[in-house]
Amino acid sequence: QVQLVESGGGLAQTGGSLRLSCQAFGISSNIYSMGWYRQAPGKQRELVASKTTRADTNYADSVKGRFTISRDNAKNTVYLQMSSLKPEDTGVYYCKAIVGIFAYWGNGTQVTVSL
């Protein structure tokens, strides 16, 4: 019954912005961590950003200063504000939630950054 629903992906130009959203459904207990991963063509899936309930945050070096992760714990929702986008940001972005010893994944949303 647990579902993570992502939205906000799409097309953007270099230097533009996009805002991703992920809401978790069917989780009644505390979500320890919510975050975003991405997989670009020809590359492995990598951590983009994550945030714990207590607001501990980490970012991939490649997105520091450009992306901002935030959470609305009452709504079980995590956001990713992406600015100064680059073509190398292109990929499928996946939402991940950690609850206790369990991890849940969304189906992903496509982000494409053109020149």
Residue pairs with C-beta under 8 A, 6 or more apart in sequence:
1 25
1 26
2 24
2 25
2 26
2 27
2 104
3 24
3 25
3 26
3 106
4 22
4 23
4 24
4 25
4 95
4 96
4 97
4 104
4 105
4 106
4 107
5 22
5 23
5 25
5 106
6 20
6 21
6 22
6 93
6 94
6 95
6 106
6 107
6 108
6 109
7 20
7 21
7 22
7 109
8 18
8 19
8 20
8 21
8 109
9 18
9 20
9 93
9 109
9 110
9 111
10 18
10 110
10 111
10 112
11 112
11 113
11 114
12 18
12 85
12 111
12 112
12 113
12 114
13 85
13 113
13 114
13 115
14 85
14 86
14 87
14 113
14 114
14 115
15 84
15 85
16 85
16 113
17 81
17 82
17 83
17 84
17 85
18 82
18 85
18 111
19 79
19 80
19 81
19 82
20 36
20 79
20 80
20 82
20 93
20 95
20 109
20 111
21 77
21 78
21 79
22 34
22 36
22 77
22 78
22 79
22 95
22 106
23 75
23 76
23 77
24 31
24 34
24 76
24 77
24 97
24 104
25 76
27 76
27 97
27 99
27 104
29 99
29 100
30 53
30 99
31 53
31 73
31 76
31 97
31 98
31 99
32 52
32 53
32 98
32 99
32 100
33 50
33 51
33 52
33 53
33 96
33 97
33 98
34 50
34 51
34 71
34 78
34 95
34 96
34 97
34 98
35 47
35 48
35 49
35 50
35 51
35 69
35 78
35 95
35 96
36 47
36 48
36 49
36 50
36 69
36 78
36 80
36 93
36 94
36 95
36 96
37 45
37 46
37 47
37 48
37 93
37 94
37 96
38 45
38 46
38 48
38 89
38 91
38 92
38 93
38 94
38 111
39 45
39 46
39 91
39 92
39 94
39 108
40 88
40 90
40 91
41 90
41 91
43 91
45 94
46 60
47 58
47 60
48 59
48 60
48 63
48 67
48 80
48 93
49 57
49 58
49 59
49 60
49 63
49 67
49 69
49 80
50 57
50 58
50 69
50 96
51 57
51 69
51 70
51 71
51 78
53 71
53 73
55 71
57 69
59 67
59 69
62 88
63 82
63 89
66 82
66 83
66 84
66 85
67 80
67 81
67 82
67 83
68 80
68 81
68 83
69 78
69 79
69 80
69 81
70 78
70 79
70 81
71 77
71 78
71 79
72 78
72 79
76 97
78 95
78 97
80 93
82 89
82 111
85 113
86 113
87 113
87 114
87 115
88 113
89 111
89 113
90 111
90 112
90 113
91 110
91 111
92 108
92 109
92 110
92 111
93 108
93 109
93 110
93 111
94 105
94 106
94 107
94 108
95 105
95 106
96 103
96 104
96 105
96 106
97 103
97 104
98 104
